[in-house]
Amino acid sequence: MDPRTRPCRSVLYIPGSKERALEKARGLAADAIIFDLEDAVTPEEKVNARATLAAELAKGGYGKRLRIVRINGFDTEWGRDDAKAVTEMDADAVLLPKVSSPADLAALAAITGDLPIWAMMETPRGMLNAAAIAAHPKLEGMVMGTNDLAKELQTRFRADRLPLLAGLGLCLLAAKAEGLVIVDGVYNAYLDEEGLKAECDQGRDMGFDGKTLIHPAQVAVANTAYAPSEAEVDLARRQIAAFEETRASGQGVAVVDGRIVENLHVATAREVLAKAEAIEALQAG
């Protein structure tokens, strides 16, 4: 999966124990779904949730969305059995919470085999080991767990997320170095569209591929924020056309809107168009 073109704009958490929520998720416009066996499931429901989720995934109906199952950590009584259960589910990846080192991923991979792994990045040690974690051969994506990270750092809430930027940046660098998908943490005030948009715009500007969401009402905002805008698509097309025309004529350098267009700009422009086409295909399917 190419993170530069595969849409992961909206990644919605859905409780793995709730049949009604699992059914509703089939009709939502999220690019990916995290079917949660961890935080969204009470201890009393943990075991039954595996069977419930497996049955719903077997029914299908989730289209081209990425289907990611978040299991409980191996420091709990449910983690290893969750991992074994996921290998029998119709899922695209398994998500491990509170990853702090590559050893955590190795322990999971020993059970899940060739199933792609995603890592929850939500501890200070995980931030410091982000590069080593990202280099694990089974890892395909990183998910920022900003609530847990803020708790561990003992930060105060700030709209600009200044206390979290160091950790976010370390994980971004690690993910981009290894060509992984990386999605931003959740925005807790799910009815605050303006605040969600601001945080989505911040994450997109930083380089995140999308945002994890806790409520269906957040999907549209994230999809818009992380999709190429009409202006960006138009600029990309004009940059490519100008560059190719100049190269064909052998004259000078390409210029669009008063700015020089070089190879790197054309590469970015092609990625923008590929992402826009992938989003259109996902929505059509």
Backbone torsions as a table, in degrees:
resi	resn	phi	psi	omega
1	MET	NA	124.7	-179.8
2	ASP	-88.9	112.0	-176.8
3	PRO	-65.9	-16.4	-179.5
4	ARG	-80.6	-15.7	-178.7
5	THR	-127.7	-26.1	-179.1
6	ARG	-73.5	119.7	-177.2
7	PRO	-65.3	125.0	171.2
8	CYS	-136.6	41.3	-174.0
9	ARG	-65.0	-42.5	-176.3
10	SER	-125.8	121.7	-177.7
11	VAL	-124.3	101.7	-168.3
12	LEU	-97.6	128.5	173.6
13	TYR	-77.0	132.1	176.2
14	ILE	-130.6	129.2	178.4
15	PRO	-60.9	129.2	-179.0
16	GLY	-74.0	-7.2	-177.0
17	SER	-99.5	-6.0	-172.7
18	LYS	-107.4	103.8	-177.8
19	GLU	-58.9	-40.0	-178.3
20	ARG	-63.6	-43.3	179.0
21	ALA	-66.6	-39.0	179.0
22	LEU	-64.8	-37.2	177.4
23	GLU	-69.2	-44.5	-179.6
24	LYS	-62.1	-33.4	-176.9
25	ALA	-62.0	-24.1	-179.9
26	ARG	-63.7	-24.1	-177.2
27	GLY	-103.6	6.4	-178.5
28	LEU	-90.1	153.5	-174.5
29	ALA	-90.3	24.6	177.7
30	ALA	-72.0	144.2	177.4
31	ASP	-74.6	-29.5	-178.8
32	ALA	-147.2	153.4	177.8
33	ILE	-126.2	131.7	170.5
34	ILE	-99.1	107.7	176.8
35	PHE	-81.9	111.6	-166.1
36	ASP	-96.2	122.6	171.4
37	LEU	-103.7	-1.8	-175.2
38	GLU	-97.6	-103.1	-169.8
39	ASP	-60.9	-30.9	-174.6
40	ALA	-83.9	0.2	-177.4
41	VAL	-121.8	128.8	-179.9
42	THR	-71.0	156.0	-179.9
43	PRO	-53.8	-36.8	-178.2
44	GLU	-67.5	-23.4	-175.9
45	GLU	-99.7	-5.7	-170.7
46	LYS	-54.3	-50.4	-175.3
47	VAL	-67.6	-46.6	-179.5
48	ASN	-65.3	-29.0	-178.3
49	ALA	-61.6	-33.3	179.5
50	ARG	-59.8	-47.4	-178.9
51	ALA	-68.0	-39.6	178.4
52	THR	-60.4	-47.7	-178.9
53	LEU	-66.3	-43.8	-180.0
54	ALA	-58.2	-42.2	-179.5
55	ALA	-65.4	-41.4	-179.6
56	GLU	-68.7	-40.5	177.7
57	LEU	-64.9	-36.1	179.3
58	ALA	-65.0	-29.0	177.8
59	LYS	-68.7	-24.1	-178.5
60	GLY	75.7	-157.9	178.0
61	GLY	93.3	4.3	-178.9
62	TYR	-94.9	6.9	173.8
63	GLY	61.4	-139.8	-177.6
64	LYS	-91.2	6.6	180.0
65	ARG	-65.0	145.8	171.5
66	LEU	-68.7	133.0	179.8
67	ARG	-112.1	107.7	-175.7
68	ILE	-116.9	130.7	-179.9
69	VAL	-106.5	120.0	175.0
70	ARG	-91.1	120.9	179.6
71	ILE	-95.3	174.1	172.1
72	ASN	-79.8	156.1	-179.4
73	GLY	-67.0	158.8	-179.9
74	PHE	-73.8	-6.1	174.9
75	ASP	-87.6	6.4	176.8
76	THR	-112.8	169.3	-179.7
77	GLU	-75.2	-11.7	-175.2
78	TRP	-102.5	-19.2	-169.0
79	GLY	-56.2	-52.3	-176.1
80	ARG	-66.8	-38.8	177.0
81	ASP	-68.3	-34.7	173.7
82	ASP	-59.1	-47.1	-177.6
83	ALA	-60.7	-43.4	177.8
84	LYS	-62.7	-40.9	-179.1
85	ALA	-65.0	-37.8	-177.7
86	VAL	-64.5	-31.1	179.7
87	THR	-63.1	-20.0	179.2
88	GLU	-98.8	-2.5	-178.5
89	MET	-91.6	157.5	176.9
90	ASP	-86.2	73.3	-176.3
91	ALA	-123.3	156.9	179.6
92	ASP	-90.1	-23.5	-176.8
93	ALA	-163.9	161.8	174.9
94	VAL	-116.6	136.9	-177.1
95	LEU	-111.1	123.1	-178.8
96	LEU	-101.5	127.1	179.8
97	PRO	-76.9	157.3	171.3
98	LYS	47.0	51.4	177.2
99	VAL	-74.1	125.6	-177.7
100	SER	-116.3	-16.7	-179.5
101	SER	-158.4	164.5	177.0
102	PRO	-60.8	-25.1	179.5
103	ALA	-61.4	-32.9	177.5
104	ASP	-62.3	-41.6	-179.7
105	LEU	-71.0	-37.0	178.7
106	ALA	-63.0	-39.5	179.1
107	ALA	-64.5	-39.3	178.0
108	LEU	-69.1	-45.9	-178.0
109	ALA	-61.6	-28.1	178.0
110	ALA	-63.4	-23.5	178.9
111	ILE	-98.7	-42.6	-170.8
112	THR	-91.1	-6.4	173.6
113	GLY	62.1	-122.1	-175.0
114	ASP	-84.6	-2.7	179.7
115	LEU	-64.3	127.0	178.6
116	PRO	-58.2	146.9	-178.2
117	ILE	-113.9	141.5	168.1
118	TRP	-117.6	152.1	-175.9
119	ALA	-121.0	129.7	169.1
120	MET	-78.2	122.8	179.8
121	MET	-105.2	102.5	-170.4
122	GLU	-148.9	14.6	178.4
123	THR	-127.9	152.4	176.1
124	PRO	-56.0	-40.9	179.1
125	ARG	-65.7	-36.0	175.8
126	GLY	-61.9	-39.2	177.6
127	MET	-62.3	-43.8	-177.0
128	LEU	-70.2	-25.0	-179.9
129	ASN	-104.6	16.9	-172.9
130	ALA	-57.5	-41.0	-177.5
131	ALA	-64.2	-43.6	179.9
132	ALA	-68.3	-37.6	178.0
133	ILE	-64.1	-46.0	-177.7
134	ALA	-62.5	-26.2	-177.0
135	ALA	-80.9	-5.4	-179.7
136	HIS	-62.5	132.6	-172.8
137	PRO	-64.7	-22.5	-179.7
138	LYS	-90.3	-8.3	-174.2
139	LEU	-80.0	131.9	177.5
140	GLU	-118.2	-18.3	-177.5
141	GLY	-156.3	156.9	175.3
142	MET	-122.9	140.3	177.7
143	VAL	-122.7	122.5	179.4
144	MET	-76.4	126.8	174.7
145	GLY	-102.3	78.3	-170.6
146	THR	-70.1	-28.6	177.5
147	ASN	-65.4	-48.0	179.0
148	ASP	-66.5	-38.4	179.4
149	LEU	-63.0	-43.9	178.5
150	ALA	-61.4	-39.1	177.8
151	LYS	-62.2	-47.0	-178.3
152	GLU	-66.1	-35.0	-179.7
153	LEU	-81.5	-11.8	-178.0
154	GLN	58.7	43.8	-178.3
155	THR	-84.9	164.0	166.8
156	ARG	-96.2	150.5	178.8
157	PHE	-68.8	132.9	172.7
158	ARG	-137.7	136.2	-179.1
159	ALA	-61.0	-29.5	-179.6
160	ASP	-84.4	-4.4	178.0
161	ARG	57.2	28.8	-177.7
162	LEU	-52.9	-42.3	-178.8
163	PRO	-64.0	-20.4	-176.5
164	LEU	-97.4	-8.8	-170.6
165	LEU	-64.1	-34.0	179.2
166	ALA	-62.4	-47.8	179.5
167	GLY	-65.9	-43.1	177.9
168	LEU	-59.3	-42.7	-178.7
169	GLY	-66.6	-41.0	178.4
170	LEU	-60.8	-43.7	-179.6
171	CYS	-69.5	-38.2	176.3
172	LEU	-60.0	-47.1	179.3
173	LEU	-59.7	-43.8	-178.9
174	ALA	-64.3	-45.7	-178.6
175	ALA	-64.3	-44.6	-178.6
176	LYS	-67.3	-34.4	178.8
177	ALA	-63.2	-31.5	-176.7
178	GLU	-103.8	1.1	178.8
179	GLY	72.0	34.9	-178.7
180	LEU	-96.1	158.6	166.2
181	VAL	-73.6	141.4	173.2
182	ILE	-141.0	126.2	-178.5
183	VAL	-119.0	146.5	-174.3
184	ASP	-75.2	165.3	179.7
185	GLY	-73.5	176.9	-175.1
186	VAL	-80.0	158.8	171.8
187	TYR	-109.6	117.2	-166.9
188	ASN	-73.2	-32.3	-177.9
189	ALA	-83.1	81.7	-166.9
190	TYR	-68.6	-15.7	177.6
191	LEU	-92.4	-4.8	-178.2
192	ASP	-92.8	84.9	-176.7
193	GLU	-64.7	-37.5	-178.9
194	GLU	-64.7	-44.2	178.7
195	GLY	-66.3	-39.5	177.5
196	LEU	-62.6	-44.2	-179.9
197	LYS	-61.1	-42.7	-179.5
198	ALA	-61.5	-41.6	-179.1
199	GLU	-72.5	-35.3	174.6
200	CYS	-63.1	-43.7	179.5
201	ASP	-63.1	-40.3	177.5
202	GLN	-61.9	-46.8	179.8
203	GLY	-63.2	-42.4	178.5
204	ARG	-63.2	-42.5	178.9
205	ASP	-62.5	-33.9	179.3
206	MET	-72.2	-27.8	179.7
207	GLY	121.7	3.5	177.1
208	PHE	-64.1	152.0	-179.4
209	ASP	-86.5	-17.4	-179.1
210	GLY	178.2	-169.0	-175.8
211	LYS	-135.8	139.1	171.6
212	THR	-77.6	145.6	-172.2
213	LEU	-131.6	150.3	-178.8
214	ILE	-110.1	-2.9	-177.0
215	HIS	-150.7	141.2	178.9
216	PRO	-56.5	-27.7	-179.5
217	ALA	-64.4	-15.5	-178.2
218	GLN	-89.2	-11.4	-171.3
219	VAL	-61.9	-47.3	-175.2
220	ALA	-62.1	-40.2	-179.6
221	VAL	-63.4	-45.7	-179.7
222	ALA	-66.2	-41.5	179.8
223	ASN	-60.0	-40.9	179.2
224	THR	-69.4	-44.6	-175.8
225	ALA	-63.8	-37.4	-173.9
226	TYR	-97.4	3.3	175.5
227	ALA	-94.6	148.9	172.6
228	PRO	-59.9	133.5	178.5
229	SER	-75.9	165.9	177.4
230	GLU	-59.0	-37.5	179.6
231	ALA	-66.3	-39.2	179.4
232	GLU	-67.6	-39.2	177.9
233	VAL	-66.1	-43.2	179.0
234	ASP	-61.9	-44.6	179.3
235	LEU	-63.2	-42.4	-179.8
236	ALA	-59.2	-44.2	-179.8
237	ARG	-63.7	-42.1	-179.0
238	ARG	-68.9	-35.8	177.4
239	GLN	-64.1	-45.1	180.0
240	ILE	-63.6	-44.9	-179.3
241	ALA	-62.5	-43.8	-178.9
242	ALA	-66.1	-41.0	-179.0
243	PHE	-65.4	-44.8	-178.7
244	GLU	-67.7	-37.0	178.7
245	GLU	-65.7	-43.5	179.7
246	THR	-65.6	-41.3	-179.8
247	ARG	-66.1	-38.2	179.9
248	ALA	-66.3	-36.5	-178.5
249	SER	-83.7	-17.1	-179.5
250	GLY	70.1	22.9	-175.9
251	GLN	-115.0	117.1	168.6
252	GLY	57.4	-149.4	-179.0
253	VAL	-119.5	154.2	179.1
254	ALA	-78.2	141.1	178.4
255	VAL	-134.8	130.4	176.8
256	VAL	-131.6	126.5	-179.9
257	ASP	54.0	38.0	177.3
258	GLY	77.2	10.5	-179.8
259	ARG	-122.5	138.0	177.6
260	ILE	-67.5	139.6	178.1
261	VAL	-111.4	117.1	180.0
262	GLU	-112.6	-179.1	-178.2
263	ASN	-54.1	-43.1	-176.2
264	LEU	-66.0	-34.1	177.7
265	HIS	-68.2	-37.4	179.1
266	VAL	-67.8	-39.5	177.9
267	ALA	-60.9	-43.7	177.7
268	THR	-64.8	-40.2	179.6
269	ALA	-61.5	-41.3	179.1
270	ARG	-65.9	-36.4	176.3
271	GLU	-64.1	-40.4	177.9
272	VAL	-59.7	-46.6	-179.6
273	LEU	-66.9	-38.7	178.3
274	ALA	-64.7	-40.0	178.3
275	LYS	-65.0	-44.3	179.3
276	ALA	-61.0	-40.8	179.2
277	GLU	-68.1	-38.3	179.8
278	ALA	-66.2	-38.1	177.8
279	ILE	-64.9	-43.0	179.2
280	GLU	-61.9	-41.1	-179.5
281	ALA	-67.8	-38.2	179.8
282	LEU	-65.5	-42.2	-179.5
283	GLN	-69.1	-31.5	-179.5
284	ALA	-75.1	-26.8	-175.8
285	GLY	-90.8	NA	NA
